Amino acid sequence: MSDERGEDRLSRITTCWSKVFQAHRGGGDTVASARRELLERYCGAIYRYAVAALREPDAAEEVLQEFAYCFVRGDFRGANPQQGRFRDLVKTVLFHLIVNHQRQQRKTARLQPLTNGFDLADPHAPPETADREFLKLWREELLDRTWAALAEYDRYGGHSWYTVLRCFAERPDLTSEQLAKRLSGETGRNVTASSVRQTLHRARDKFANLLIDEISRSTETGQRETIEQELIDLDLLVYCKSAMGKRFSR
């Protein structure tokens, strides 16, 4: 499977409890729409996780389809936010689907290990390494979604924040003068070191706020403690400390 085809299957991840409940307790078109939206949001992490475990994109696609079948069948009907985050339930269900898939395919007790020593032979709960792997993929999806939101903001606002911040992220070793020279060559416009510093500052602030928005939607809460804990779990708080302070001091 080509990288392009794989990327086509990736979507953004958020946890939205209202959609979870709506998907299983609503009626008619409302149910179908809510279920479709949830599947679209989660398929990115599911697919990446399955590819890492199975090492075969086609097999990962089969697991993704099986997960979708479990979801629309109503296997997540009993999801309760008081018993943990929905993404933790997704991770556990996915783990067992991968185990079952390999058992059906290989008919052997020794299963293919995931990267970093994740052994799928455990029939009970995902091991700690599996937890870390899923959390890493969750982090990547949220960051991808935030980058996309920043690019969209630039398109409608006429800014160049995405371009400048992306350039800096790729080459953080460059000075403002070197960054300005590189951007001038890429954009065909005269970019000064002073404007780079100013734009970079604004772009970082905007990116942090967009990331906080993504976390807020994924946890469906505006509470500082919940958002901050999620940022800590994802090792992203360092990028958002200033923005968090400003947002919750209002």
Sequence and secondary structure as in RCSB ss.txt:
>XXXX:A:sequence
MSDERGEDRLSRITTCWSKVFQAHRGGGDTVASARRELLERYCGAIYRYAVAALREPDAAEEVLQEFAYCFVRGD
FRGANPQQGRFRDLVKTVLFHLIVNHQRQQRKTARLQPLTNGFDLADPHAPPETADREFLKLWREELLDRTWAAL
AEYDRYGGHSWYTVLRCFAERPDLTSEQLAKRLSGETGRNVTASSVRQTLHRARDKFANLLIDEISRSTETGQRE
TIEQELIDLDLLVYCKSAMGKRFSR
>XXXX:A:secstr
  HHHHHHT       HHHHHHHHHS THHHHHHHHHHHHHHHHHHHHHHHHHHS HHHHHHHHHHHHHHHHHTT
TTT  GGG  HHHHHHHHHHHHHHHHHHHHH SSS   BGGGB TT SSS  HHHHHHHHHHHHHHHHHHHHHHH
HHHHHHHT  HHHHHHHHHH TTS HHHHHHHHHHHHSS   HHHHHHHHHHHHHHHHHHHHHHHHHHHT   HH
HHHHHHHHTT HHHHHHHHHHHTT 
